[in-house]
Amino acid sequence: MKHPVSFPTRRTFLKTSAAAAAVFALPRFSIGQTGPSANSKLNVACIGIGNRGWFAVSEVLKSPNVNIVALCDVDQLMVNATYKRAAELKKAGEDAPRDLSGVPLFKDYREMFAKMGDKIDAVTVSTPDHHHYPAAMMAIQRGKHVYVEKPLTHSVGEARALRAAAKKHRVITQMGNQGRATEGIRLMKEWFNAGVLGDVREVVAWSPTFNERYFKRPTSVPPPKEDVPSTLAWDLWLGPAEMRPYSSLYQPERWRGWWSFGNGMLGDWACHTLDAPFWALELGAPTSVEGKVSVVDKENVPEWAEITYRFPARGKLPPVTLKWLEGKEKKPATPSTWEKNPKNPFPDRGMMMLGSKNTLIAPGGRPDSPRLLPNAVMEEFKQNRPEPTLPRVIGGPMKEWLAAIAGGPTPGSNFEYSVPLSEMVLLGVLATRTGKRLEWDGKAGRVTNDPSVNRLVEIQARKGWKV
């Protein structure tokens, strides 16, 4: 079956893959402002080592010429679990140069920097969202390279401040939106650049709500006070957030649905799901973002949300409307080009770029498996794919960051890129929190039609945590 579409000439991927391998070799050792350690190894401190923090710890453990010299976590249960996993990693014969038994452990990263600042070259931050900014800023101000999990910060003001500080101190930065290092996101940008989609004026992304592991809606606010677990330093967990009694509805994993600590589903997933259209379409800052939500709640995320971003024309690229649909019933209509069958249900999470020539879909939350619709178009396209033009990342985002510190290319999600991406996401969070249409001045970094919202743009922290 033929379709009225045309595609650029396909070339082999071998040339690009070989070039990427050469690019990501480690030709030299260079540690920004701090200089190399005496033993010529990079000394890394890990802040937040449970749950997602294990990714950072394990990747550093398996990296040659890298030492973990300090660990920081407020929850001893998380620490114990990480020690156990590290021991199992070593026992299994993985390439782990050491275990964690002799590494200094701190509960407060302020104390860690005060006591060990001169022994640390780089820092990973894998805490709840509200700690990202103070932990990362303290590291950057001391000339440490930083890897910070997504979303980069809790507010737009924090993100912009980190970018300015990183530029001033000339450190290597990376946000942990892993999809930015994948093959899939590069395919999407290459296909768009080659004209496969045509003009894209509409993007839609959708996501279910949190399951109860990550957020359980309280029956009352604040939730009933509970005894603080003996293993948890609750005041330190709260950090820059206002003091409140402990509840298991906040910690250890259910904080994402509370505005004081997290950024909802948008903050949790959009740095993955919207990364490809943001990069490929060169979206930059929106002129407005509008939120329609089930309810405006100053404490908790809504049950559903429909967020509409509007981006202006960018050179020859036309204006774009981007919709984020969140909630059980908030999926887009199944496209007519989606071939329905019981074994191929329309995905519960994903992103589509609707072009004047073709529609691209990326099922799931990350930009891993893009394809064109319908299947017949994709099958024809496979025979005549465009030439790869972008270098590939070997080994994932953590290795990309470590390689950059050692003299390799700048990481793809460095703060010059990831701050504007995070800003776009966080503006959607503002619209979700307020249920309003907000006009945005990207140059000034301010909401112009409702100045009262700008308090949520600015950096906020309780006494003792202002950086």
Residue, then its C-alpha position, 0 to 999 in steps of 0.5 A: m500500500k502506498h501513501p502520499v508521503s516522501f522521506p529523505t534518503r536513509r544512510t547507515f548509523l554506523k558512522t555516527s555511532a563510531a564518531a560518538a564512541a570516539v567523542f565520549a572517550l575520556p582523553r584527559f582529567s579536568i575538574g573545573q574550578t576545583g582541580p584534580s584530586a591528589n589521587s587523580k580520581l574524581n571525588v563525588a558526594c551523593i545527597g539523597i541516596g534512597n529510591r532514585g538516589w540509588f541510581a546515582v550511587s550505583e552509577v558512581l560506584k561502577s565508574p572508573n577513576v571516581n570515588i564516593v567520598a561522602l553520603c548524605d540522607v536524612d532517613q536511616l532506612m534509606v541508608n541501610a537499603t542503599y548499603k545493602r544494595a551496594a554490598e550485593l552489587k559488589k558481591a555479584g561481581e559488578d564493576a564496583p571499585r569499593d563498598l560504602s562501609g567506610v564512606p562518611l555519612f551525614k544527615d545534613y548536607r550543610e554540615m557535609f559541605a562545612k566539614m568536607g567541602d575541600k575534599i569534594d569535586a562533584v555532587t549528585v542531588s536526588t532528594p525530594d524537589h524542595h531540596h534540589y535548589p539549596a543542595a545544588m546551589m551550596a555545591i555550585q557556590r563551592g565550585k562543585h560540578v552537579y547532577v540534579e534529578k528532575p525537575l531541576t527545582h521547585s520554582v522558576g526563580e530557583a532554576r534561573a538562579l542555578r543557571a546563573a551560578a553555574k555559569k559564574h562558577r564554570v561547573i559542569t551540570q546535568m539534570g537527570n531527565q534520562g531520556r535526553a541521553t537516549e536514541g529515541i529523542r535524537l530520532m525525533k529531532e532528526w526526523f523533524n529537522a529532515g522535514v518528515l513531520g512538516d510544520v508542527r502546530e500542535v502537540v499533545a501529551w497525557s498522563p494518568t494520576f499518581n498511584e497510591r505509592y506516590f500520592k494518597r489523597p488525604t481525608s483532611v488537611p493537614p493530615p493527622k499527626e503521627d509519631v516521627p520514625s526513630t530513623l528519620a530526621w524530620d526537621l532536616w527532611l522538611g528543610p526549606a519548607e515550613m515546619r509541620p507535624y510528621s505524617s506518612l502521607y508525606q514521607p518517604e514517597r508520597w510527597r509529590g502530590w503536596w505543593s510544599f514538597g513536589n510539583g505534581m505529575l507535571g513535575d514528575w514526568a513532563c521533563h521526560t515526556l515534553d523533552a522531545p518536542f521542546w528540543a525538536l521544535e525549539l519551543g523556548a518560553p511560552t507566551s501564556v499557559e492556562g490551567k483547567v483543573s478539577v479543583v484549586d487546592k493550596e496544598n494538594v494536586p488536583e484529580w485532573a488537569e488540562i494545561t494549555y501552553r501557547f508558544p509564538a512563532r520562532g523564526k520560520l517555525p510556526p506558533v505551537t499549542l501544547k496541551w498536557l492532559e492529566g487524570k484518569e479520563k483525560k486522554p486525547a481522542t484515539p487518532s483515526t490512524w491508530e490501528k485498534n486491536p485488543k493487543n494494541p490499546f492506545p497508551d495510558r501515557g504518551m506524547m504526539m506531535l501533529g505535523s502537516k505531513n505526518t503525526l509522530i507518537a511516542p508511547g509511554g512517559r519517556p522519549d524512547s520509542p517514537r513512530l509515525l502513524p499509521n503503521a503502514v507509513m512507519e513501515e515505508f519510512k523504515q526503508n528510507r529513513p533520514e541520515p543521523t546527524l546528532p552524536r549519540v550518548i554512550g552509557g546514559p546521563m550519569k556517564e555523560w556528566l562524568a565524561a564531561i567533567a573529564g574533558g568530554p562534550t557538554p552534557g545534553s541536559n546541562f543547565e543552559y538547556s534544562v533550565p528553560l525546559s524546567e521553566m516551561v514545566l514549572l509554568g504548567v505547575l503554576a497554572t495547575r496550582t492556580g487554575k488560571r490563564l497566566e501571561w508570561d514575560g520570558k525575558a523578565g521571568r514574570v507573570t504579567n496579568d496576575p502579579s500575585v502569582n509571582r510569589l510562587v515564581e520566587i525563591q522561598a525558604r524558611k530561616g536557616w535554609k536561605v541560600 
